[in-house]
Amino acid sequence: MQINFAAAKLQVEGDIAPATVQARIKELGYGVADPAAKDVHDPWYLAQLPANGAAGFLRFLLSRRETIFALLGALLILPGLIFGELFPMLGVHSPVFDLMSVAALVLAGYPIARSAWRSLVINHRITINLLMTIAAGGAILIGAYSEAGLVMVLFAIGEALEGYTMEQARTSIRSLLAVSPNTAVVLRPCIDCAGHLGVDGYLGGPCPFCGVEEQLVAVDDLVIGDRMVVKPGERIAMDGRVAVGFSAVNQSPITGESVPVDKGAGDGVFAGSINGEGALEVEVTQLAADNTLNRIIRLVEDAQEHKAPAERFVDEFARWYTPAVVILACFVAALPPLLGGVPLWGEQGSFYRALELLVIACPCALVISTPVTVISAISNAAHNGILIKGGVSGAACDRERRGV
């Protein structure tokens, strides 16, 4: 089994039913996308928002149930935050504010707590989500309702920001396919010609009267050996070999070459390149899934899994650091009252200090920022025509640039 979190892909080999794999994935708290569902459109209210920037992040938040809950939690926490934390001198307080803060905690924190529980039970790992869940639950016990809701809402939005960045990186990679057309004009025989049925005994199949004609087909329906007709100025839809014609082909979208390359019979051409002034007949040599652009996309997606040294260090650091913080917080809560002089409860109590330690020591910023930075850099470079083999190669390039 191979999993690529950056590309959101899981590859499983072996004699196992797909339904079993999907059930296990959902048990771990993840969703499974249907690759056959191509015509999925956003609701009208999302279609009005741009895909990038702050509005793009809002669109991302409104497109998922968990992040919608986080947004609702952010709205519910506002009264308690404003009147209880920012302007307590106004003297405005109501039990309703506390109830709204608890509701915000439940809405924003349920997906986080569920993920923490599954990681603890299934993978036997103490994660950052568990730290935040313990801290928020402890804050409720001591009556710090606004703080509990605010911590969980901010953490949920931070997690959503990480997901948005990853989604933008995937979109940047998939946008490489935009340079290749979705359809192609091919030379194929007329099949079951309605205009000639019954003429001279013709009952169906290849029409002997029409012969070969131009047909517009989807790129996914092309087969090896098809002949595409590429007119001057058109993009070549599929990798192939020139069968008839001569032209200068602009390959800069694929290879970066600044000067068009002359192509004649027998020369190879790439999907996404632009034909010059001559018409060409190109014989298809690759299926859609194996053309140059798709291979580039797969290489970049694989590169995102090749972690830089900093990523590997952070992963190993978080693996041991997170449980250590939980253990240390237990000592902070238990030892001062046992040694005497410090109460357990209250804002000056050791339990409150332990909760503060859990929140402050949470390494979420460090753990999230490192892989997101590397993945975004690789994706942005690929979008601008530069392929990086992985985080390791990117780190080596940076050291060479700095002369280290």
SEDO-17400 format. One record per residue (C-alpha): residue number from 1; x, y, z negated. Coordinates in steps of 0.2 Angstrom, whole numbers. Each point is the difference from the previous one (the first is absolute). Example, Ala and Ser with C-alpha at 12.3 -4.5 7.8 and 13.67 -1.06 7.14 Angstrom:
residues 2
 guti     x     y     z
    1    62   -22   -39
    2     6    17     3
***
This chain:
residues 404
 guti     x     y     z
    1     0     0     0
    2     6    17     4
    3    -8    17    -5
    4     4    17     6
    5    -8    13   -11
    6     6    14    10
    7    -9    -7    16
    8   -14    -7   -11
    9     2   -17     8
   10     1   -18    -7
   11     7   -14    10
   12    -4   -18    -6
   13     6   -16     8
   14    -6   -17    -4
   15   -15   -11    -1
   16   -12    12    -9
   17   -17     6     4
   18    -1    19     3
   19   -15     1   -12
   20    11    -6   -14
   21    13    13     3
   22   -13    14     1
   23    -8    -6   -16
   24    17     0    -9
   25     4    18     7
   26   -16     6    -6
   27     3    -8   -17
   28    16    10    -2
   29   -10    16     3
   30     4     4    18
   31   -11     1    16
   32     1    -9    16
   33    -3     9    17
   34    -8    -9    14
   35    11     1    15
   36   -14    -3    12
   37    -9    16    -6
   38     6    13    12
   39   -14    11     2
   40    -1     7   -18
   41    -5    18    -1
   42     1    11   -15
   43   -16     8    -7
   44    -4    17     7
   45     5     9   -16
   46    18    -7     2
   47     1     3    18
   48    -1    19    -3
   49    16    -1   -10
   50    18     0     8
   51    11   -15    -3
   52    15     9    -7
   53     4    12   -13
   54   -10     4   -16
   55   -16    -3    10
   56     6   -16     6
   57     3    -6   -18
   58   -18     5    -5
   59    -6   -10    15
   60    11   -15    -7
   61    -8     2   -17
   62   -18     1     7
   63     3   -16    11
   64     3   -12   -15
   65   -11    -5   -14
   66    14     0   -13
   67     6    17     5
   68   -18     7     0
   69    -1    -6   -18
   70    16    10    -3
   71    -8    16     7
   72   -16    -2   -10
   73    11    -3   -15
   74     9    17     4
   75   -16     9     0
   76    -6    -8   -16
   77    16     4    -9
   78    -1    19     4
   79   -12     6   -14
   80    11    -9   -14
   81    16     6     8
   82    -6    18     2
   83    -8     3   -17
   84     9   -13   -10
   85    18     2     6
   86     2    16    10
   87   -11    12   -10
   88    -4    -8   -17
   89    -1    18    -7
   90   -17     2     9
   91    -7   -12   -13
   92   -11    -9    13
   93    -1   -18    -4
   94   -13   -13     3
   95    -1   -19    -2
   96    -5     0    18
   97    17     5     4
   98     7   -15    -9
   99   -12   -12     9
  100     5     8    17
  101    18    -3    -4
  102    -3   -18    -5
  103   -10    -2    17
  104    15     7     9
  105    11   -12    -8
  106   -11   -15     4
  107    -2     6    19
  108    18     3     3
  109     7   -13   -11
  110   -10   -15     4
  111    10    -5    16
  112    16     4   -10
  113    -4   -11   -15
  114    -6   -14    12
  115    16     0     9
  116    10     0   -16
  117   -10   -15    -7
  118     2   -10    16
  119    19     4     0
  120     1    -5   -18
  121   -10   -16     2
  122     5    -6    17
  123    17     6     2
  124     5     1   -18
  125     7    18     2
  126    -2    16   -10
  127    -3    14    13
  128    -1    18     0
  129   -19    -2     1
  130     0    -9   -17
  131    10    14    -8
  132   -13    13     6
  133   -15   -11    -5
  134     7    -3   -18
  135     4    19    -2
  136   -18     5     6
  137    -8   -13   -11
  138    10     5   -15
  139    -4    19     3
  140   -19    -5    -1
  141     3    -9   -16
  142     7    16    -8
  143   -13    11     8
  144    10     9    13
  145   -13    -2    13
  146     5    14    12
  147    18    -6    -1
  148    -4   -18     4
  149   -11     5    15
  150    12    12     7
  151    15   -12    -1
  152   -10   -13     9
  153    -7    12    13
  154    18     7     4
  155     7   -17     1
  156   -13    -6    12
  157     2    15    11
  158    19    -3     0
  159    -3   -18     5
  160   -11     6    14
  161    13    12     6
  162    12   -14     1
  163   -13   -10    11
  164    -3    15    11
  165    19     2     3
  166     1   -18     5
  167   -15     1    11
  168     7    15     9
  169    16   -10     3
  170    -9   -14     7
  171   -10    12    11
  172    16     8     6
  173     7   -17     6
  174   -17    -5     8
  175    -1    16     9
  176    15    -6    11
  177   -13   -10     9
  178    -8    16     6
  179    13     1    14
  180    -6   -15     8
  181   -17     0     9
  182   -14   -12    -6
  183    -5    -5    18
  184     9    -5    16
  185    -5    -1    19
  186     4   -18     6
  187    -1    -9    16
  188   -12   -15    -2
  189   -11   -10    11
  190   -18     5     0
  191    -9   -14   -10
  192   -19    -5     3
  193    -2    14    12
  194   -19     5     0
  195     1     8    17
  196     6   -15     9
  197    -9   -15    -9
  198    -7   -11    13
  199    10     6    14
  200     8   -14    10
  201    -3   -12   -14
  202     8    11   -13
  203    -8    -5   -17
  204    12     8   -13
  205    18     1    -6
  206    13    10     9
  207    -8    10    15
  208     8    -4    17
  209    -7    16     7
  210     6    13   -13
  211    17    -8    -4
  212    11     9   -13
  213    -7    16    -7
  214     4    13   -13
  215    -8    -3   -17
  216     1    10   -16
  217     3   -12   -15
  218     5     2   -18
  219    18    -2    -4
  220    -3   -14   -12
  221    -8   -10    15
  222    16     1    10
  223     9   -16     3
  224    17    -4     6
  225     1     1    19
  226   -14    13     2
  227     5    14    12
  228    -3    18    -6
  229    -2    14    12
  230     8    16    -8
  231    -3    16    10
  232    11    15    -1
  233     0     9   -17
  234    -8   -15    -9
  235     6    -8   -15
  236     5   -18     2
  237   -12   -11   -11
  238    11   -16    -3
  239    18    -6     1
  240     3    -7    17
  241    11    -1    16
  242    -2    11    15
  243    -7   -11    14
  244    -3    13    14
  245     5    18     1
  246    13    12    -5
  247    -1    14   -13
  248     9    10   -13
  249    -7    -5   -17
  250     1    11   -16
  251     5   -12   -14
  252     3    14   -13
  253   -15    -5   -11
  254     8   -17    -2
  255    19     1     2
  256     2    19    -2
  257     9     2    16
  258    -2    18     6
  259     2    -4    19
  260   -13   -11    10
  261     7   -17     5
  262    -2    -6    18
  263   -10   -16     1
  264    -2   -12    15
  265    -5   -18     3
  266     6   -12   -13
  267     4    14   -13
  268    -8    -1   -18
  269   -11    14    -7
  270    -7     3   -17
  271   -18     3    -6
  272    -2    18    -4
  273    12     7    13
  274    -6    12    13
  275     0    -3    18
  276     8    13    12
  277    -6     5    18
  278    -1   -18     7
  279   -13   -13    -2
  280     5   -16    -7
  281    -7   -18    -2
  282     7    -7   -16
  283    -1   -18    -4
  284    -4    -3   -19
  285    13    -9    -9
  286    -6     1   -18
  287   -16    -1   -10
  288    -7    15    -9
  289     6    -7   -17
  290    18    -2     6
  291     3    16    10
  292    14    12    -4
  293   -11    12   -10
  294    -7   -14   -11
  295    17    -7    -3
  296     6    17    -5
  297   -14     2   -12
  298     3   -17    -8
  299    19     4    -2
  300    -4    16    -9
  301   -13    -8   -11
  302    13   -14    -4
  303    13    14    -3
  304   -11     7   -14
  305     2   -16   -10
  306    19     1     1
  307     2     9   -17
  308    13    13    -3
  309    11    -3   -15
  310    -9    14   -10
  311   -17    -9     3
  312     7   -17    -6
  313     7     9   -15
  314   -16     8    -4
  315   -10   -16     2
  316    12   -10   -12
  317     0    15   -12
  318   -19     1    -1
  319    -1   -19    -2
  320     9     1   -17
  321    -3    18    -5
  322   -19    -1     0
  323    -1   -14   -13
  324    13     8   -10
  325   -10    16    -1
  326   -15   -10    -7
  327    10    -8   -13
  328     8    16    -5
  329   -17     8    -1
  330    -5   -14   -12
  331    15     4   -11
  332    -4    19     0
  333   -18    -4    -5
  334     4   -13   -14
  335    17     4    -8
  336    -3    18    -7
  337   -16    -4   -10
  338     9   -16    -6
  339    15    10    -5
  340   -11    13    -9
  341    -3    18     2
  342    -9     0    17
  343   -18    -3     2
  344    -6   -12    14
  345   -15    10     6
  346    -3    18     4
  347     9    12    12
  348    16    -1   -10
  349    -2   -19    -3
  350    12   -13     7
  351   -14    -8    11
  352    -2    17     9
  353    19     1     3
  354     0   -17     7
  355   -13     4    13
  356    10    16     4
  357    15   -11     3
  358   -10   -12    12
  359    -5    15    10
  360    16     9     1
  361    11   -15     2
  362   -11    -7    15
  363    12    -2    15
  364   -14     2    13
  365     8    16     8
  366    17    -9     2
  367    -8   -17     6
  368   -12     9    12
  369    12    13     7
  370    14   -11     6
  371    -8   -12    11
  372   -13    13     7
  373    15    11     4
  374     9   -13    10
  375   -15    -7     9
  376    -5    18     5
  377    17     4     6
  378     1   -16    11
  379   -17     3     7
  380     3    19     4
  381    16    -5     9
  382    -8   -13    10
  383   -14    13     5
  384    14    11     6
  385     9   -13    10
  386    13    -6   -13
  387    -1   -18    -5
  388     8    -4   -17
  389     3   -19    -4
  390    -5     2   -19
  391     2     9   -16
  392    18    -7    -1
  393     5     7    17
  394    -8    16    -5
  395    10     2   -16
  396    16    -5    10
  397    -4    14    13
  398    -2    12   -14
  399    16    -5    -9
  400     9     2    17
  401    -8    17     3
  402     6     6   -17
  403    17    -8     2
  404    -1   -11   -14
***
